Amino acid sequence: MSLPTNPANHPTDPAKPLEDLDDWEADLVRRYPEPNKPAEAFRNYGEDTKPGVREFYQLNHRHQTYDFVQQKRKQFLPLRHRKMTVWEAMEYLNQLVDESDPDTDLSQIEHLLQTAESIRADGHPRWFILTGLIHDLGKVLCLFGEPQWAVVGDTFPVGCRFSDRIVFPEFFAENPDSSDPRYNTEYGVYSPGIGLDNVFLSWGHDEYLYHVVKDRLPPEALAMIRYHSFYPGHRESAYDHLMSDHDHRMFKWVRAFNPYDLYTKSDSRPNVDALRPFYEELINEFLPGTLDW
């Protein structure tokens, strides 16, 4: 999802440090190069990280406070910004593509179909295929004027101490919650085993889309959508002390989904017109009609 840059190859907007929103996902592939590796092998980031990714996380970790998350929930979770079908939302998301991007000319619909088709080829249930198709649609927040650091990025709990297993934990020194006694203890405003339904994660496209579809899909699909960017939880096991037994069961599905999220992009272009009838039928099975966004 490219964004225009200036001739010096620096972002034109300091709130958009990534030249391409896919830079974050590319960095995930670099940090997590193979599935099923031990947890200690995942902390693969450091001096070789692209400057735009570091700048992105500096902004993200500085501004994603407990109060900020409450403000964004109040702003967006009434779901009054737009009414769209799922396919209309996919077409709307295509506006984030910059045709000047030299690295890819695939549309966002094509990226979504690549993920869904990989899941379909492996024989997973229909709801799983649909989840692959829609899991990134919350990125329409960028089209509602939100900065990158409030839309994408690894997610993490707010309202308690920031784990050192979150990428670039040193940047949390700039977050006012780090020095707030209400929020800087192990449990903060939470209690042991409270369950992630009762924990506020940093704001972004995962949480937003979860609320768009939360009454329509199986709990396993909702967990994939809500927690697929929660790498400190599902890949680093940093917040097991807050999770319930239900969360642990659902994270098996999040982990099963994760390789499709990371490793399905390619230059092979799916035939959108040929695939559309199958996916519109699938959408109508689970998410028919117009949704509130």
Secondary structure in CASP SS format (residue, H / E / C, confidence):
PFRMAT SS
TARGET T0000
AUTHOR 0000-0000-0000
METHOD secondary structure of the structure
MODEL  1
M C 1.00
S E 1.00
L C 1.00
P C 1.00
T E 1.00
N C 1.00
P C 1.00
A C 1.00
N C 1.00
H C 1.00
P E 1.00
T C 1.00
D C 1.00
P C 1.00
A C 1.00
K C 1.00
P C 1.00
L C 1.00
E C 1.00
D E 1.00
L C 1.00
D H 1.00
D H 1.00
W H 1.00
E H 1.00
A H 1.00
D H 1.00
L H 1.00
V H 1.00
R H 1.00
R H 1.00
Y C 1.00
P C 1.00
E C 1.00
P C 1.00
N C 1.00
K C 1.00
P C 1.00
A H 1.00
E H 1.00
A H 1.00
F C 1.00
R C 1.00
N C 1.00
Y C 1.00
G C 1.00
E C 1.00
D C 1.00
T C 1.00
K C 1.00
P H 1.00
G H 1.00
V H 1.00
R H 1.00
E H 1.00
F H 1.00
Y H 1.00
Q H 1.00
L H 1.00
N H 1.00
H H 1.00
R H 1.00
H H 1.00
Q C 1.00
T C 1.00
Y H 1.00
D H 1.00
F H 1.00
V H 1.00
Q H 1.00
Q H 1.00
K H 1.00
R H 1.00
K H 1.00
Q H 1.00
F H 1.00
L C 1.00
P C 1.00
L C 1.00
R C 1.00
H C 1.00
R C 1.00
K E 1.00
M E 1.00
T C 1.00
V H 1.00
W H 1.00
E H 1.00
A H 1.00
M H 1.00
E H 1.00
Y H 1.00
L H 1.00
N H 1.00
Q H 1.00
L H 1.00
V C 1.00
D C 1.00
E C 1.00
S C 1.00
D C 1.00
P C 1.00
D C 1.00
T C 1.00
D C 1.00
L C 1.00
S C 1.00
Q H 1.00
I H 1.00
E H 1.00
H H 1.00
L H 1.00
L H 1.00
Q H 1.00
T H 1.00
A H 1.00
E H 1.00
S H 1.00
I H 1.00
R H 1.00
A H 1.00
D C 1.00
G C 1.00
H C 1.00
P C 1.00
R H 1.00
W H 1.00
F H 1.00
I H 1.00
L H 1.00
T H 1.00
G H 1.00
L H 1.00
I H 1.00
H C 1.00
D C 1.00
L H 1.00
G H 1.00
K H 1.00
V H 1.00
L H 1.00
C H 1.00
L H 1.00
F H 1.00
G C 1.00
E C 1.00
P C 1.00
Q H 1.00
W H 1.00
A H 1.00
V C 1.00
V C 1.00
G C 1.00
D C 1.00
T C 1.00
F C 1.00
P E 1.00
V C 1.00
G C 1.00
C C 1.00
R C 1.00
F C 1.00
S C 1.00
D C 1.00
R C 1.00
I C 1.00
V C 1.00
F C 1.00
P H 1.00
E H 1.00
F H 1.00
F H 1.00
A H 1.00
E H 1.00
N C 1.00
P H 1.00
D H 1.00
S H 1.00
S H 1.00
D C 1.00
P C 1.00
R C 1.00
Y C 1.00
N C 1.00
T C 1.00
E C 1.00
Y C 1.00
G C 1.00
V C 1.00
Y C 1.00
S C 1.00
P C 1.00
G C 1.00
I C 1.00
G C 1.00
L H 1.00
D H 1.00
N H 1.00
V C 1.00
F C 1.00
L E 1.00
S C 1.00
W C 1.00
G C 1.00
H H 1.00
D H 1.00
E H 1.00
Y H 1.00
L H 1.00
Y H 1.00
H H 1.00
V H 1.00
V H 1.00
K C 1.00
D C 1.00
R C 1.00
L C 1.00
P C 1.00
P H 1.00
E H 1.00
A H 1.00
L H 1.00
A H 1.00
M H 1.00
I H 1.00
R H 1.00
Y H 1.00
H C 1.00
S C 1.00
F C 1.00
Y H 1.00
P H 1.00
G H 1.00
H H 1.00
R C 1.00
E C 1.00
S C 1.00
A C 1.00
Y C 1.00
D H 1.00
H H 1.00
L H 1.00
M C 1.00
S C 1.00
D H 1.00
H H 1.00
D H 1.00
H H 1.00
R H 1.00
M H 1.00
F H 1.00
K H 1.00
W H 1.00
V H 1.00
R H 1.00
A H 1.00
F H 1.00
N H 1.00
P H 1.00
Y H 1.00
D H 1.00
L H 1.00
Y H 1.00
T C 1.00
K C 1.00
S C 1.00
D C 1.00
S C 1.00
R C 1.00
P C 1.00
N C 1.00
V H 1.00
D H 1.00
A H 1.00
L H 1.00
R H 1.00
P H 1.00
F H 1.00
Y H 1.00
E H 1.00
E H 1.00
L H 1.00
I H 1.00
N H 1.00
E H 1.00
F H 1.00
L C 1.00
P C 1.00
G C 1.00
T C 1.00
L E 1.00
D E 1.00
W C 1.00
END
